Amino acid sequence: MIGLRSALERYLSMRQGLGYKYRDQVPRLRDFVSFMEVRKATTITTKLALAWATLPPRSHVSSARRLSYVRRFARHVAAIDPKTQIPPTGIFPRWTRPKPYIYSDGELDALLAAALALPPTSGLRRWTYHHLFGLIAVTGMRLSEATGLQRDDVDLKQGELTVRQAKFGKSRLLPLHATTRAELRGYAERRDDHLGSRCGPYFFVAEHGGRLLQPKVNRVFLRLSREIGLRRSGDRSGPRIHDLRHRFAIRTLIGWYREGANVEAKLPALSTYLGHTCVRDTYWYLSACPELLQEAARRLDRRWEDKP
């Protein structure tokens, strides 16, 4: 019989081959298998899965997520070992998708201004964060996609970005507005003047030319968001970088409604632009923002008024 560790490596290889990144799942599931090995357990049971998922300190959300990782793995293992138990759903409170925070124009301007004030005044750092956050806001890119951009992915002559091997292994082209092209061109010139021969392959770089690391970017964002009053010191929740992506999607949809466009017909285009694998992920925005619901209701009212 194949051992759990061998079964796990096969499972991870299969899932990643299908395009799943599995950045969080890989270390978690390997930790689970180690947990099983310490207990000399060769068969997954609901009791053992729960014991691992609830190891302290764990919140309900993280325990539920960890158990879901084991549940998917157990379904795979059950085809090899019929004695495998698949942990049932509903053990923990159901996770709900966080409601997006929609930045106002003033809040976005304040964030970008605060980034531009980062020390040192003679360094590249402040320009990097100013343009990184600005690009995410006007394209709806994921943070990982923006920090992963390489110099060759940014075609400022044609005015398009190439997002390579994003979520689920998909790549896509993003057209850029002329003002965005001008801003990125200015950043690229500053970057090259600042670093010279130390320039690496990435478009957005750290102060000394290395790749921007997401944990570092998140720390800088938390600092700036506290400075401008988006978060209070010690807050464990609040506006996120990812909410800049939500802002782009919702403002696009609101703009279409106000133009009188056929929003349902345009949704697949927005879905492709955002890199969603399924258009239902884009439909979520229609119910996630009260302003969008109001626009939809106004359109429905007008349709009823036009009926004889």
VMD Tcl script that draws the C-alpha trace (Angstrom):
set ca {
  {0.00 0.00 0.00}
  {1.23 3.50 -0.81}
  {2.18 5.49 2.30}
  {0.50 8.79 3.14}
  {3.57 10.85 2.27}
  {3.87 9.28 -1.18}
  {0.14 9.68 -1.68}
  {0.42 13.34 -0.71}
  {3.21 14.05 -3.19}
  {1.17 12.43 -5.96}
  {-1.88 14.43 -4.93}
  {0.04 17.72 -4.89}
  {1.65 16.96 -8.24}
  {-1.76 16.26 -9.76}
  {-3.39 19.41 -8.36}
  {-0.50 21.64 -9.35}
  {-0.51 20.06 -12.79}
  {-4.11 21.22 -13.11}
  {-2.97 24.79 -12.45}
  {-3.61 25.16 -8.71}
  {-0.82 27.11 -6.97}
  {-1.40 25.44 -3.58}
  {0.99 27.83 -1.82}
  {-0.78 27.48 1.52}
  {-1.93 23.88 1.13}
  {1.50 22.34 0.47}
  {3.12 23.16 3.85}
  {-0.14 22.55 5.72}
  {-0.74 19.10 4.25}
  {2.89 18.09 4.76}
  {2.51 19.16 8.37}
  {-0.63 17.01 8.61}
  {1.21 13.96 7.26}
  {4.01 14.57 9.78}
  {1.34 14.75 12.49}
  {0.03 11.36 11.32}
  {3.53 9.84 11.21}
  {4.34 10.90 14.77}
  {1.21 9.02 15.87}
  {2.11 6.07 13.66}
  {-1.28 6.44 11.98}
  {-1.52 5.19 8.40}
  {-5.22 5.85 7.76}
  {-6.91 9.24 7.79}
  {-9.80 9.43 10.25}
  {-12.13 12.31 11.08}
  {-10.89 12.24 14.68}
  {-7.23 12.65 13.68}
  {-8.05 15.29 11.05}
  {-9.95 17.32 13.66}
  {-7.15 16.91 16.21}
  {-4.67 18.36 13.72}
  {-6.95 21.13 12.44}
  {-7.64 22.40 15.97}
  {-4.08 22.42 17.26}
  {-3.65 25.68 19.24}
  {-3.54 28.53 18.59}
  {-6.18 28.28 15.84}
  {-9.16 30.49 15.01}
  {-12.39 28.91 13.80}
  {-11.66 30.17 10.30}
  {-8.18 28.71 10.10}
  {-9.32 25.41 11.62}
  {-12.10 25.17 9.04}
  {-9.70 25.95 6.22}
  {-7.14 23.41 7.46}
  {-9.82 20.75 7.74}
  {-10.96 21.52 4.18}
  {-7.41 20.83 2.95}
  {-7.47 17.41 4.62}
  {-10.98 16.72 3.32}
  {-9.88 17.16 -0.31}
  {-6.76 15.07 0.28}
  {-8.80 12.36 2.01}
  {-11.11 12.09 -1.01}
  {-8.03 11.39 -3.11}
  {-6.62 8.84 -0.64}
  {-9.99 7.06 -0.31}
  {-9.54 5.71 -3.83}
  {-6.40 3.91 -2.60}
  {-7.38 3.10 0.98}
  {-11.15 2.40 1.39}
  {-10.78 2.69 5.18}
  {-10.07 6.41 4.81}
  {-12.64 8.65 6.49}
  {-13.56 11.91 4.77}
  {-14.22 14.61 7.39}
  {-17.78 15.94 6.97}
  {-18.58 19.57 6.22}
  {-20.37 21.80 8.71}
  {-18.17 21.02 11.72}
  {-16.96 24.62 11.94}
  {-18.88 27.85 11.26}
  {-19.05 28.43 7.54}
  {-16.47 30.87 6.18}
  {-18.00 33.86 4.42}
  {-16.18 35.96 1.88}
  {-15.11 39.30 3.43}
  {-17.16 42.25 2.26}
  {-14.96 44.41 0.04}
  {-13.82 47.77 1.29}
  {-14.32 50.35 -1.45}
  {-11.73 53.10 -1.22}
  {-12.96 56.59 -1.92}
  {-10.99 58.76 -4.34}
  {-9.74 60.76 -1.38}
  {-8.54 57.67 0.49}
  {-6.73 56.36 -2.58}
  {-5.08 59.75 -3.15}
  {-4.00 59.80 0.52}
  {-2.52 56.30 0.26}
  {-0.53 57.17 -2.85}
  {0.66 60.43 -1.32}
  {1.75 58.63 1.87}
  {3.70 56.10 -0.23}
  {5.45 58.96 -1.98}
  {6.52 60.32 1.43}
  {8.29 57.10 2.47}
  {11.95 57.52 3.40}
  {14.56 57.93 2.14}
  {13.73 60.99 0.05}
  {16.60 60.20 -2.33}
  {15.69 56.52 -2.67}
  {13.62 54.43 -5.06}
  {11.41 52.86 -2.39}
  {8.79 55.61 -2.27}
  {8.37 55.63 -6.05}
  {8.08 51.85 -6.12}
  {5.22 51.69 -3.63}
  {3.49 54.73 -5.10}
  {3.39 53.15 -8.56}
  {2.74 49.60 -7.33}
  {-0.40 50.58 -5.42}
  {-1.46 52.90 -8.21}
  {-1.16 50.16 -10.83}
  {-3.21 47.70 -8.77}
  {-5.91 50.36 -8.33}
  {-6.26 51.10 -12.06}
  {-5.95 47.53 -13.37}
  {-7.43 45.35 -10.63}
  {-4.35 43.12 -10.63}
  {-3.64 40.82 -7.72}
  {-0.67 41.82 -5.56}
  {1.20 38.64 -6.55}
  {0.66 39.48 -10.23}
  {1.95 43.03 -9.85}
  {5.05 42.07 -7.87}
  {5.71 39.21 -10.31}
  {5.78 41.46 -13.39}
  {9.08 41.27 -15.21}
  {10.53 44.06 -17.30}
  {9.66 42.25 -20.53}
  {6.04 41.90 -19.36}
  {5.55 45.67 -19.42}
  {5.29 46.89 -23.02}
  {5.02 50.65 -22.74}
  {5.15 51.16 -26.51}
  {2.10 48.98 -27.16}
  {0.56 49.94 -23.83}
  {-0.09 46.49 -22.42}
  {0.95 44.23 -19.57}
  {1.43 40.49 -19.81}
  {0.39 38.69 -16.64}
  {2.04 35.27 -16.82}
  {1.06 32.08 -15.02}
  {-1.31 33.81 -12.63}
  {-3.90 32.03 -10.50}
  {-4.80 28.59 -11.92}
  {-1.86 28.88 -14.34}
  {-3.62 31.36 -16.62}
  {-1.92 34.22 -18.48}
  {-3.58 37.33 -19.89}
  {-2.93 40.70 -21.57}
  {-4.03 43.95 -19.92}
  {-4.30 47.14 -22.01}
  {-3.10 50.31 -20.28}
  {-4.51 53.80 -20.37}
  {-2.16 56.47 -21.75}
  {-1.84 58.11 -18.32}
  {-0.88 54.80 -16.73}
  {1.73 54.22 -19.45}
  {3.23 57.64 -18.73}
  {3.41 56.93 -14.98}
  {5.04 53.53 -15.48}
  {7.51 54.99 -17.98}
  {8.52 57.59 -15.41}
  {9.01 54.90 -12.77}
  {11.09 52.72 -15.14}
  {13.40 55.65 -15.88}
  {13.87 56.43 -12.18}
  {14.47 52.74 -11.43}
  {17.11 52.36 -14.13}
  {18.83 55.64 -13.18}
  {18.87 54.61 -9.51}
  {20.10 51.03 -9.97}
  {22.14 51.10 -13.18}
  {23.69 47.70 -13.81}
  {22.07 46.30 -10.64}
  {18.68 46.18 -12.30}
  {17.26 42.68 -12.16}
  {14.51 41.10 -14.25}
  {11.55 42.45 -12.24}
  {9.68 45.64 -13.09}
  {8.97 46.68 -9.49}
  {12.03 46.27 -7.33}
  {13.20 46.75 -3.77}
  {15.60 49.56 -2.90}
  {18.69 47.60 -3.91}
  {17.27 45.86 -6.95}
  {15.83 42.62 -5.59}
  {12.29 41.38 -6.04}
  {9.57 42.89 -3.89}
  {8.45 40.34 -1.30}
  {4.73 40.25 -0.52}
  {5.10 40.13 3.31}
  {7.26 43.26 3.11}
  {4.74 45.00 0.83}
  {1.94 44.15 3.27}
  {3.93 45.58 6.19}
  {4.50 48.83 4.31}
  {0.81 48.99 3.40}
  {-0.23 48.52 7.06}
  {2.11 51.32 8.09}
  {0.71 53.67 5.46}
  {-2.92 52.77 6.15}
  {-2.41 53.62 9.83}
  {-0.72 56.89 8.95}
  {-3.68 58.05 6.87}
  {-6.34 56.77 9.30}
  {-7.63 53.73 7.40}
  {-6.64 51.54 10.33}
  {-6.00 52.19 13.99}
  {-2.92 50.86 15.71}
  {-3.57 47.28 16.82}
  {-6.47 46.68 14.41}
  {-6.46 43.08 13.18}
  {-8.79 43.80 10.29}
  {-9.48 46.65 7.94}
  {-8.89 47.73 4.34}
  {-6.45 45.52 2.45}
  {-4.32 45.85 -0.66}
  {-6.68 43.33 -2.29}
  {-9.52 45.81 -1.81}
  {-7.90 48.00 -4.47}
  {-8.78 45.18 -6.87}
  {-12.36 45.20 -5.59}
  {-12.49 48.97 -6.08}
  {-11.50 48.60 -9.71}
  {-14.12 45.92 -10.39}
  {-16.97 47.73 -8.67}
  {-16.17 51.14 -10.18}
  {-16.08 49.51 -13.62}
  {-19.50 47.94 -13.07}
  {-21.00 51.15 -11.69}
  {-19.63 53.04 -14.70}
  {-21.29 50.59 -17.08}
  {-24.62 50.89 -15.29}
  {-24.52 54.68 -15.45}
  {-23.61 54.59 -19.15}
  {-26.63 52.40 -19.80}
  {-24.44 49.54 -21.06}
  {-25.55 45.91 -21.17}
  {-23.72 44.90 -17.99}
  {-24.54 41.21 -18.24}
  {-23.06 41.06 -21.75}
  {-19.91 42.87 -20.60}
  {-19.31 40.78 -17.47}
  {-17.31 38.04 -19.27}
  {-14.88 40.71 -20.52}
  {-14.39 42.04 -16.97}
  {-14.03 38.47 -15.72}
  {-11.26 37.82 -18.25}
  {-9.54 41.12 -17.43}
  {-9.53 40.28 -13.72}
  {-8.24 36.75 -14.35}
  {-11.29 34.98 -12.91}
  {-11.62 31.36 -13.98}
  {-15.41 31.52 -13.79}
  {-17.72 34.46 -14.48}
  {-19.69 33.69 -11.29}
  {-16.71 35.07 -9.34}
  {-17.33 38.38 -11.10}
  {-21.09 38.16 -10.52}
  {-20.30 38.22 -6.79}
  {-19.55 41.94 -7.05}
  {-23.15 42.62 -8.04}
  {-24.32 41.56 -4.57}
  {-21.28 42.77 -2.63}
  {-21.77 46.52 -3.02}
  {-24.93 48.47 -2.00}
  {-24.22 51.12 -4.66}
  {-24.26 48.45 -7.36}
  {-27.54 47.06 -6.04}
  {-29.00 50.57 -6.17}
  {-27.92 50.99 -9.80}
  {-29.43 47.61 -10.70}
  {-32.67 48.55 -8.95}
  {-32.86 51.88 -10.79}
  {-32.45 50.09 -14.11}
  {-35.18 47.62 -13.20}
  {-37.48 50.48 -12.21}
  {-36.90 52.20 -15.54}
  {-37.74 49.01 -17.41}
  {-41.03 48.70 -15.57}
  {-41.82 52.37 -16.19}
  {-41.23 51.90 -19.94}
  {-43.71 49.03 -20.13}
  {-47.16 49.98 -21.52}
}
mol new
graphics top color blue
foreach p $ca { graphics top sphere $p radius 0.5 }
foreach p [lrange $ca 0 end-1] q [lrange $ca 1 end] { graphics top cylinder $p $q radius 0.2 }
display resetview
